[in-house]
Amino acid sequence: IISLVTILLFRKKLYSKNKYLFISLILFFLLYMSFLGLAEYDSISCQLTLNKYDLNKDGIFSGNEVTEEQKQAMQNLINDTGRNLVFITGFLFSLAISCSIYFLGIISSKLQKTIAK
């Protein structure tokens, strides 16, 4: 978030020098924050679903609280490799997309200059 705020503060200087870099940096941070936000939302959603089966609200499942639905909700919360690794995969995906946009912008800019001549 600090990086995004810094980019937004210096946007005029950055945008005037290299607008494609500015666009790709904003895109990178927005995509990355979206991935992290969605993973956190999914984690909270699984936790809330599991908490519905805790009848006495003590945080421990015992006796009649343990049902097949509760076991399935527990499995959904425990099997969270994708949610735990989203900070790495989200970073790589966001980097790939933003680099592609940057290079496409540079190429289109050079093509426009050659066509204009």
N, C-alpha and C positions, 0 to 999 in steps of 0.2 A: 504494500500500500504506500509505503514511503517513496518507493521508486516511481510509482504512478503519479504521486503528488509532485515530485521533483520534475518529472517530465512535463506535467501540466503547467508548472510555474515557469519553466523555460521554453514553453511551446513556441513562442514567436521567434526566438533566436534559433531554435532547433528546426522549426518548420521552414524558415526562410533559407537555411543552409541546405537542408536535405529533407524534403517533405515526405519522401518514401520511407526514410528511416523513422521519422516521427509516426507515420501511419502504422508501420509494422511494429514499432514498440508499443503503441497504444493497443493494437490488436493482440499482441503477445500477452500483455498484462490482463486484458479483458478475458481472453480465452482461459488463461491460467487460473484467474480468480473464479471463473465460471466452473471449471472442473473441480476446484477445491470446494467451492460452495455446494455443488451438487453432491459431492461425496459426503460432505458433512450433513447435508439434508437427509441423504439416504441412511446414514448412520443413526441420526436422531430418530428417524421414522422407524427403523428396526427396533431401537431401544423402547420407543413408546408402544409399539406393538407388543413387545415382550412384557412391558409393565402392566398391560391389561390383564395378564394372567396371574399377577401377584395379588391375590384377593385380600390378604391382610396387610399389604403394603409394608412388609418388613424387609424386602429385598432378597429374601430367600424363598425358593420354591420347595414346598414340602406338602406331603399328604395329597389332598384333593386338588392342589394347584397344578400338579404335574399331569398334563394330558398330552395327547398326540399333537394338538394345536400348539401347546406351549413348547413342546420339544422342537417342532418345526420352526417356531419363532426364534428359539434359542439357536438353532442351526443357522438361520438366516443372519443372526447377529454375529455368531462365532466365525462363520466362513466369510471373512471380509478381506481377503487378500487384495482384491481390486480396490477397495476403499482405502486400505493402508498404503498401497503403492501409487495412488493417484498423484501424489506430489512429484513422482519421478516420471510416470507415463504422461501426465498432463503437461509437464515441463517440456518433454521431448516433442509431443504432438503440437503444442503451442509454438515451440521454436521452429518446427518444420513448416507449419502454416505461415508464420510471420516471415520467415526467410523466403519462402516461395513468393509471397506478396511483394516483398522488397525487391527481389530480383526481377519479377515480372514488371514492376514499376520502372526499374532502371532500364530494362530492355525496351519497354514501350516508349519511354522518354527518348531513348537514342534513336528508335525507329521514327518517331515523330520529327526529330531534328533532321534526319537524313531525307525524309519525304519532303520536308519544308524547303530544303535546298534544291 
